[in-house]
Amino acid sequence: MTHGEDMDDMVLRLCRFTLDGEPDVGEYERLADGSGVCRLYGLDGVEETVRVHDTDGLMPDGIGDLELLNVPVTVNETTDPDLNALRDGLAGGCAMTDLILEEYKTGILDETEAAARLWMHLFEKREEE
């Protein structure tokens, strides 16, 4: 992530491309030598780095349709964050995510049920909030 003089103009650099014919999106970084790499993050937490162009801007074999995107990012900061409450909230959220994934891995939930529970947990407004 790059930024200018203040937090209001932060930009996330993304790259969208095809890798061996399959579409992919990741975080773009231009290296000191002028070549570019894209970091791909899998759902399993594994990070893969793919070179998407060389120092001359040429794409290697297997890479196609490269598009570089600058996505504006805003960081909302509170003036007096309660770090203990934030840490507790994050720990609780991660624990629920882990529980849902564990129930899926052990067969308690099927793919559809696990996806629905993750969606509700991560994105839907819960009544208790």
HELIX and SHEET records of a PDB file:
HELIX    1   1 MET A    7  ASP A    9  5                                   3    
HELIX    2   2 LEU A   83  LYS A  105  1                                  23    
HELIX    3   3 GLU A  111  PHE A  123  1                                  13    
SHEET    1   A 5 GLU A  47  HIS A  53  0                                        
SHEET    2   A 5 GLY A  36  TYR A  41 -1                                        
SHEET    3   A 5 GLU A  22  ARG A  30 -1                                        
SHEET    4   A 5 MET A  10  LEU A  19 -1                                        
SHEET    5   A 5 ILE A  63  VAL A  73 -1                                        
END                                                                             
